[in-house]
Amino acid sequence: MPPGELIFHFLNTVVLTALVASVVLWRYRVDVLAGMGSSSGQALGIPAIAPARTVTPSPPVDAQAWERQARWRIGLAYLGSVALPALLLAVLQLHVSDLPLTPAHIMLVGGSLLLAAVPMIAASLALGFRRAVLLALGVLVSCAVLGTGVSMLQRPFMGSRPSLDQLLNFFTFFQFAAVWLPLPMALILLTGQARIRGVAPITFAGLLVFGLAPVLGSRASAWLASTPGGSRLLFDIGLNGAFLALAFPAALLGWWRLKGLAGAYQAKRFSDAQLLARTWWLMFCATLALELINAAPARWPLVVAGTGTAYALFPWLNRLLLARTGLQHGRPPRRTLLLLRVFGYTARTERLFDRVGARWRLFGPVTMIAAPDVMARTIDPGDFLRFAGGRLASSFVTSRGDLNTGLAALDQAPDPDGRYRVNEFCCRDDTWKATVVELMDRADAVLMDLRGLTPARGGCEFELKQLYERLPASRVVLAVDSEAVVAQVAALMPRLPVIVRFDKGSTAETDALFAALLEAAELLPASRD
């Protein structure tokens, strides 16, 4: 198969992934919203008020210092996971391109490929765009400086003295990166949009298999048509028969692949961030392989073997390095956070989840009532597979038995990357109240986003009253954007919980809100009465 055809197919698959993922997520939101507005036919009773669950006091540990160290260690683990395969790809690229295999050249190529780790770190640690760009610049500048130093250090071993003109290698590094990195990084950014990131990996896996069917089918048809017997066979079965002969095995293989990914995720072999990182590294390796094959077609077996090894090395290294980060050393006790909010503000709720909810996943699981406003951040391979198989209705709580089953199955163990998962409950109109009350009783801390609250929000009024009756005020944190909201809360809760102003979503406001949550969960000493 011509390399150009392979490149075209791969690029099409990535572009289609972004488009199909957007459509799938939109359709998923529509179906969830429809389910939320329907009735199960048997309203669930509200559980009686039980004594508030006692939160085990945290041992004397600096939770904020531990979090900073954990984020650094996770970031370094991803850098290390990419570094070794990147050096292998650098050696492969230099060999295929007939360039010198010196330490300076390897550092030049391998250092630039290290940029692939930046979006992985950003997705795992929920970094904002500006911080991700600064991290990318930091990685590139560090590698450029290191590469320049290596080029000067290797001179004496080659019988020459270092010279000042070698400092220009700093700029050569960026020139090389500008030539090789735009295409793979563009593909990563295309599928790394926050709105589709949750469904992009499994969509890409399915399309990659499904998309090969017509490509391979056209080549097989051309090969059959080149022989008399093959021509007669094609004529006998017809175009429809040939299509079915190819489509059915491809569909079956694709479905098995999707089920395999969902099953591995459910078994905690990897986290959502690790699955995304593997998908991006596959795109990175495949793009480089196709470019090298296009430049040197005769060496395609070596290119395929080298890039395949580099890809297979990444998940193994990633598991090993994340397991050795030492996150369990001095780790604060697990705390469950219940996230409540005023429905209907998608962009604002997504930003809050990125800045606070995703960050909490280092300390414990997050529970919430599912709704379209944060669906893009919480959908996982299991949700995707149920939706694709027409079984989304089975995710909804429609009876006390469904609720008890869901509560018993709450995921409270960390993933291999040390982060906990988000536990969502899809509820009908007559089952959400009982569900949210049960989640309140199991929460160590509650964050309720009340920005945009109006007297017409009867659901929020119910939740505020239940929080007042069931939990100590110190374990509830309210995010507000106006004094009018505070006045509404005061009318419902004579004993006010912790209230944090959060209207601009700045770094200072985010840090203050997160610190208040740590205090509510007794992971930090209380700083307020």
LOVO-971884 format. One record per residue (C-alpha): y, x, z; chain; residue number from 1. Coordinates in steps of 0.02 Angstrom, whole numbers, plus 50000, padded with zeros to 5 digits. Layout:
REM LOVO-971884
       v       u       w   mol   seq
       Y       X       Z     A   NUM
...
***
This chain:
REM LOVO-971884
       v       u       w   mol   seq
   50000   50000   50000     A     1
   50170   50074   49953     A     2
   50269   50133   50106     A     3
   50420   50033   50050     A     4
   50317   49873   50060     A     5
   50262   49915   50236     A     6
   50440   49951   50290     A     7
   50499   49788   50213     A     8
   50362   49690   50302     A     9
   50397   49771   50470     A    10
   50585   49743   50460     A    11
   50556   49563   50408     A    12
   50442   49538   50559     A    13
   50575   49602   50679     A    14
   50712   49494   50601     A    15
   50597   49343   50603     A    16
   50557   49379   50785     A    17
   50740   49357   50831     A    18
   50755   49198   50728     A    19
   50589   49119   50781     A    20
   50616   49166   50964     A    21
   50785   49077   50961     A    22
   50707   48920   50886     A    23
   50559   48924   51006     A    24
   50673   48943   51157     A    25
   50785   48803   51097     A    26
   50635   48688   51072     A    27
   50564   48739   51241     A    28
   50728   48695   51326     A    29
   50734   48526   51240     A    30
   50557   48484   51297     A    31
   50589   48541   51475     A    32
   50750   48439   51483     A    33
   50657   48286   51418     A    34
   50523   48310   51550     A    35
   50653   48326   51688     A    36
   50730   48161   51638     A    37
   50566   48066   51637     A    38
   50473   47987   51782     A    39
   50298   48025   51843     A    40
   50277   47847   51903     A    41
   50243   47898   52083     A    42
   50392   47962   52180     A    43
   50344   48094   52307     A    44
   50396   48069   52486     A    45
   50511   48193   52570     A    46
   50416   48297   52700     A    47
   50463   48274   52881     A    48
   50582   48401   52954     A    49
   50483   48543   53029     A    50
   50544   48685   53140     A    51
   50629   48816   53035     A    52
   50511   48956   52988     A    53
   50542   49112   53089     A    54
   50595   49263   52988     A    55
   50513   49421   53052     A    56
   50654   49542   53095     A    57
   50664   49690   52980     A    58
   50627   49861   53052     A    59
   50776   49978   53060     A    60
   50789   50021   52875     A    61
   50942   50033   52764     A    62
   50900   49902   52632     A    63
   51047   49947   52522     A    64
   51005   50133   52525     A    65
   50823   50092   52486     A    66
   50878   49984   52339     A    67
   50985   50124   52267     A    68
   50840   50246   52279     A    69
   50719   50119   52204     A    70
   50832   50089   52054     A    71
   50849   50275   52024     A    72
   50661   50301   52036     A    73
   50623   50158   51917     A    74
   50750   50226   51793     A    75
   50677   50402   51804     A    76
   50501   50330   51780     A    77
   50553   50251   51616     A    78
   50639   50412   51560     A    79
   50480   50508   51599     A    80
   50373   50378   51510     A    81
   50473   50407   51351     A    82
   50502   50595   51368     A    83
   50324   50658   51338     A    84
   50285   50542   51190     A    85
   50458   50585   51120     A    86
   50414   50771   51122     A    87
   50252   50731   51030     A    88
   50350   50631   50900     A    89
   50473   50775   50886     A    90
   50334   50899   50847     A    91
   50261   50777   50720     A    92
   50428   50747   50636     A    93
   50469   50933   50625     A    94
   50296   50973   50555     A    95
   50300   50835   50424     A    96
   50478   50883   50375     A    97
   50429   51069   50365     A    98
   50560   51119   50493     A    99
   50542   51260   50623     A   100
   50441   51215   50778     A   101
   50555   51307   50900     A   102
   50599   51244   51075     A   103
   50778   51212   51016     A   104
   50721   51106   50869     A   105
   50597   51009   50976     A   106
   50733   50977   51104     A   107
   50852   50922   50966     A   108
   50732   50789   50902     A   109
   50645   50741   51064     A   110
   50808   50729   51161     A   111
   50881   50606   51037     A   112
   50724   50498   51044     A   113
   50745   50487   51233     A   114
   50881   50357   51199     A   115
   50739   50230   51179     A   116
   50721   50228   51369     A   117
   50897   50160   51397     A   118
   50866   49978   51346     A   119
   50704   49981   51446     A   120
   50798   50035   51602     A   121
   50936   49908   51568     A   122
   50810   49765   51553     A   123
   50711   49818   51707     A   124
   50862   49841   51820     A   125
   50968   49701   51743     A   126
   51109   49818   51696     A   127
   51260   49744   51611     A   128
   51309   49796   51434     A   129
   51447   49915   51491     A   130
   51335   50003   51616     A   131
   51197   50017   51485     A   132
   51318   50096   51361     A   133
   51376   50220   51493     A   134
   51195   50261   51533     A   135
   51159   50290   51348     A   136
   51308   50408   51334     A   137
   51252   50499   51490     A   138
   51076   50523   51420     A   139
   51141   50585   51252     A   140
   51268   50704   51328     A   141
   51140   50774   51451     A   142
   51013   50803   51313     A   143
   51145   50882   51201     A   144
   51196   51002   51340     A   145
   51014   51042   51380     A   146
   50973   51067   51196     A   147
   51120   51185   51175     A   148
   51064   51283   51326     A   149
   50885   51296   51259     A   150
   50949   51358   51091     A   151
   51045   51497   51178     A   152
   50902   51543   51296     A   153
   50776   51561   51154     A   154
   50885   51688   51059     A   155
   50829   51840   51163     A   156
   50645   51796   51131     A   157
   50682   51799   50944     A   158
   50764   51969   50950     A   159
   50945   51913   50946     A   160
   51087   51887   51067     A   161
   51161   51717   51110     A   162
   51327   51684   51023     A   163
   51470   51563   51050     A   164
   51439   51480   50883     A   165
   51281   51406   50959     A   166
   51392   51290   51061     A   167
   51411   51192   50900     A   168
   51231   51136   50926     A   169
   51305   51011   51049     A   170
   51384   50918   50902     A   171
   51231   50947   50791     A   172
   51130   50848   50917     A   173
   51241   50695   50895     A   174
   51237   50715   50706     A   175
   51048   50712   50709     A   176
   51044   50562   50825     A   177
   51164   50470   50709     A   178
   51043   50495   50564     A   179
   50878   50446   50648     A   180
   50922   50321   50783     A   181
   51025   50180   50706     A   182
   50878   50084   50630     A   183
   50757   50083   50779     A   184
   50899   50053   50903     A   185
   50964   49910   50795     A   186
   50792   49829   50798     A   187
   50783   49849   50987     A   188
   50956   49773   51010     A   189
   50912   49631   50893     A   190
   50762   49580   50997     A   191
   50842   49631   51162     A   192
   50972   49495   51168     A   193
   50967   49417   51340     A   194
   50948   49243   51268     A   195
   50784   49282   51178     A   196
   50719   49431   51277     A   197
   50594   49327   51374     A   198
   50501   49265   51220     A   199
   50533   49410   51099     A   200
   50379   49516   51145     A   201
   50250   49380   51127     A   202
   50337   49309   50972     A   203
   50335   49482   50893     A   204
   50151   49504   50934     A   205
   50107   49340   50850     A   206
   50216   49366   50697     A   207
   50153   49543   50671     A   208
   49976   49477   50654     A   209
   50021   49318   50558     A   210
   50137   49413   50443     A   211
   50002   49535   50390     A   212
   49899   49394   50314     A   213
   50006   49366   50159     A   214
   50037   49553   50138     A   215
   49853   49597   50145     A   216
   49809   49440   50049     A   217
   49918   49488   49903     A   218
   49838   49660   49897     A   219
   49662   49588   49911     A   220
   49699   49461   49774     A   221
   49765   49598   49660     A   222
   49609   49702   49693     A   223
   49492   49555   49659     A   224
   49586   49508   49501     A   225
   49559   49684   49433     A   226
   49371   49649   49416     A   227
   49284   49514   49313     A   228
   49182   49452   49462     A   229
   49333   49448   49574     A   230
   49434   49352   49445     A   231
   49299   49220   49432     A   232
   49291   49206   49622     A   233
   49479   49179   49633     A   234
   49471   49051   49494     A   235
   49327   48958   49579     A   236
   49403   48944   49753     A   237
   49581   48917   49691     A   238
   49744   48964   49775     A   239
   49722   48838   49916     A   240
   49550   48904   49958     A   241
   49611   49083   49956     A   242
   49755   49036   50070     A   243
   49639   48953   50195     A   244
   49517   49099   50188     A   245
   49658   49214   50240     A   246
   49759   49100   50353     A   247
   49620   49044   50469     A   248
   49561   49219   50523     A   249
   49742   49277   50542     A   250
   49786   49124   50647     A   251
   49631   49148   50755     A   252
   49666   49333   50779     A   253
   49848   49298   50820     A   254
   49802   49164   50947     A   255
   49676   49280   51030     A   256
   49810   49413   51040     A   257
   49933   49294   51121     A   258
   49802   49235   51246     A   259
   49758   49415   51285     A   260
   49940   49458   51322     A   261
   49962   49303   51431     A   262
   49801   49339   51525     A   263
   49848   49521   51556     A   264
   50019   49467   51619     A   265
   49940   49338   51734     A   266
   49822   49473   51800     A   267
   49975   49582   51840     A   268
   49927   49724   51725     A   269
   50111   49735   51678     A   270
   50275   49649   51717     A   271
   50391   49558   51598     A   272
   50501   49713   51587     A   273
   50351   49825   51551     A   274
   50292   49708   51412     A   275
   50465   49713   51335     A   276
   50469   49903   51349     A   277
   50300   49917   51261     A   278
   50362   49805   51121     A   279
   50518   49909   51098     A   280
   50421   50072   51100     A   281
   50303   50000   50968     A   282
   50455   49959   50859     A   283
   50522   50134   50888     A   284
   50359   50222   50843     A   285
   50324   50108   50694     A   286
   50498   50134   50622     A   287
   50482   50322   50637     A   288
   50307   50317   50560     A   289
   50364   50215   50411     A   290
   50512   50331   50380     A   291
   50400   50485   50386     A   292
   50269   50405   50273     A   293
   50404   50359   50150     A   294
   50467   50540   50151     A   295
   50293   50620   50143     A   296
   50164   50492   50078     A   297
   50026   50623   50065     A   298
   50032   50654   50252     A   299
   50011   50473   50305     A   300
   49848   50502   50403     A   301
   49934   50633   50511     A   302
   50086   50521   50536     A   303
   49982   50370   50584     A   304
   49877   50473   50706     A   305
   50029   50555   50785     A   306
   50135   50400   50807     A   307
   49984   50300   50864     A   308
   49949   50430   50999     A   309
   50132   50429   51052     A   310
   50129   50240   51067     A   311
   49965   50237   51165     A   312
   50030   50372   51281     A   313
   50180   50269   51336     A   314
   50096   50126   51434     A   315
   49978   50248   51520     A   316
   50122   50360   51574     A   317
   50227   50210   51622     A   318
   50092   50143   51740     A   319
   50062   50316   51814     A   320
   50245   50358   51845     A   321
   50291   50187   51913     A   322
   50143   50196   52032     A   323
   50208   50364   52094     A   324
   50388   50311   52123     A   325
   50353   50289   52308     A   326
   50435   50119   52314     A   327
   50318   50064   52454     A   328
   50381   50205   52566     A   329
   50509   50130   52683     A   330
   50512   49967   52586     A   331
   50593   49821   52678     A   332
   50479   49672   52718     A   333
   50455   49547   52578     A   334
   50585   49407   52577     A   335
   50581   49249   52471     A   336
   50745   49190   52395     A   337
   50771   49009   52343     A   338
   50903   48992   52207     A   339
   50991   48824   52193     A   340
   51137   48785   52080     A   341
   51244   48653   51997     A   342
   51152   48614   51835     A   343
   51238   48617   51667     A   344
   51327   48786   51665     A   345
   51207   48893   51563     A   346
   51309   49051   51531     A   347
   51375   49058   51708     A   348
   51205   49029   51788     A   349
   51126   49162   51677     A   350
   51256   49289   51731     A   351
   51227   49246   51913     A   352
   51039   49265   51891     A   353
   51061   49433   51802     A   354
   51176   49503   51936     A   355
   51095   49431   52092     A   356
   50928   49345   52058     A   357
   50855   49486   51952     A   358
   50918   49613   52078     A   359
   50832   49521   52220     A   360
   50663   49546   52137     A   361
   50651   49717   52217     A   362
   50651   49632   52388     A   363
   50540   49481   52356     A   364
   50500   49334   52243     A   365
   50630   49210   52183     A   366
   50592   49023   52183     A   367
   50688   48888   52093     A   368
   50680   48720   52007     A   369
   50661   48749   51820     A   370
   50803   48692   51708     A   371
   50871   48740   51536     A   372
   51020   48833   51612     A   373
   50915   48986   51658     A   374
   50761   48960   51551     A   375
   50794   49113   51442     A   376
   50783   49225   51595     A   377
   50627   49154   51674     A   378
   50506   49106   51533     A   379
   50349   49214   51535     A   380
   50197   49234   51420     A   381
   50101   49098   51512     A   382
   50243   48973   51488     A   383
   50253   49021   51305     A   384
   50067   48996   51278     A   385
   50067   48825   51363     A   386
   50213   48772   51254     A   387
   50133   48839   51094     A   388
   49970   48751   51136     A   389
   50056   48585   51168     A   390
   50016   48591   51355     A   391
   50192   48603   51424     A   392
   50170   48437   51516     A   393
   50036   48520   51624     A   394
   50173   48631   51698     A   395
   50264   48483   51776     A   396
   50243   48422   51954     A   397
   50188   48242   51937     A   398
   50092   48215   52099     A   399
   50071   48282   52274     A   400
   49914   48372   52214     A   401
   50014   48462   52078     A   402
   50144   48512   52206     A   403
   50017   48577   52331     A   404
   49929   48675   52194     A   405
   50092   48753   52138     A   406
   50142   48799   52315     A   407
   49973   48877   52350     A   408
   49988   48979   52190     A   409
   50159   49052   52229     A   410
   50158   49231   52166     A   411
   50208   49341   52312     A   412
   50140   49510   52259     A   413
   50243   49641   52166     A   414
   50207   49689   51987     A   415
   50156   49868   51940     A   416
   50341   49912   51922     A   417
   50376   49860   52101     A   418
   50474   49702   52057     A   419
   50422   49528   52112     A   420
   50413   49377   51997     A   421
   50511   49217   51979     A   422
   50416   49059   52030     A   423
   50481   48906   51938     A   424
   50435   48725   51966     A   425
   50457   48602   51822     A   426
   50489   48432   51900     A   427
   50505   48252   51847     A   428
   50653   48147   51899     A   429
   50555   48074   52045     A   430
   50468   48235   52104     A   431
   50606   48365   52114     A   432
   50671   48314   52285     A   433
   50504   48337   52372     A   434
   50479   48501   52279     A   435
   50647   48577   52324     A   436
   50624   48529   52507     A   437
   50454   48616   52511     A   438
   50535   48771   52436     A   439
   50672   48765   52568     A   440
   50540   48767   52704     A   441
   50462   48923   52628     A   442
   50622   49020   52591     A   443
   50683   49168   52694     A   444
   50857   49152   52619     A   445
   50942   49024   52507     A   446
   51078   49054   52379     A   447
   51164   48897   52315     A   448
   51289   48915   52173     A   449
   51415   48776   52201     A   450
   51543   48828   52072     A   451
   51597   48675   51974     A   452
   51538   48555   52110     A   453
   51610   48378   52098     A   454
   51579   48223   52205     A   455
   51475   48152   52062     A   456
   51340   48285   52089     A   457
   51222   48180   52195     A   458
   51081   48306   52180     A   459
   51186   48443   52260     A   460
   51236   48326   52400     A   461
   51052   48293   52437     A   462
   51013   48479   52438     A   463
   51159   48521   52553     A   464
   51107   48389   52678     A   465
   50927   48450   52677     A   466
   50982   48631   52700     A   467
   51090   48579   52848     A   468
   50946   48486   52930     A   469
   50808   48610   52895     A   470
   50876   48788   52899     A   471
   50988   48889   53014     A   472
   51161   48907   52939     A   473
   51143   49096   52942     A   474
   51003   49090   52812     A   475
   51104   48993   52683     A   476
   51234   49075   52570     A   477
   51350   48969   52463     A   478
   51441   49041   52312     A   479
   51604   48945   52283     A   480
   51754   48959   52168     A   481
   51884   48849   52253     A   482
   51942   48780   52419     A   483
   51905   48605   52354     A   484
   51719   48650   52348     A   485
   51728   48715   52527     A   486
   51806   48550   52582     A   487
   51664   48452   52499     A   488
   51537   48561   52587     A   489
   51623   48541   52755     A   490
   51613   48352   52738     A   491
   51424   48364   52721     A   492
   51384   48511   52835     A   493
   51478   48512   53001     A   494
   51399   48681   53037     A   495
   51455   48785   52888     A   496
   51336   48915   52816     A   497
   51393   49082   52746     A   498
   51522   49052   52609     A   499
   51564   49188   52480     A   500
   51702   49176   52352     A   501
   51625   49209   52181     A   502
   51737   49153   52039     A   503
   51762   49308   51929     A   504
   51590   49383   51950     A   505
   51663   49557   51972     A   506
   51562   49703   52039     A   507
   51648   49687   52209     A   508
   51609   49500   52219     A   509
   51429   49529   52164     A   510
   51403   49665   52295     A   511
   51479   49555   52430     A   512
   51368   49408   52381     A   513
   51212   49516   52378     A   514
   51253   49593   52546     A   515
   51273   49418   52618     A   516
   51100   49373   52553     A   517
   51024   49528   52632     A   518
   51103   49479   52796     A   519
   51039   49301   52779     A   520
   50863   49369   52754     A   521
   50888   49485   52904     A   522
   50874   49641   52798     A   523
   51048   49696   52852     A   524
   51135   49678   53020     A   525
   51249   49526   53020     A   526
   51431   49573   52994     A   527
   51503   49401   53026     A   528
   51487   49270   53161     A   529
***
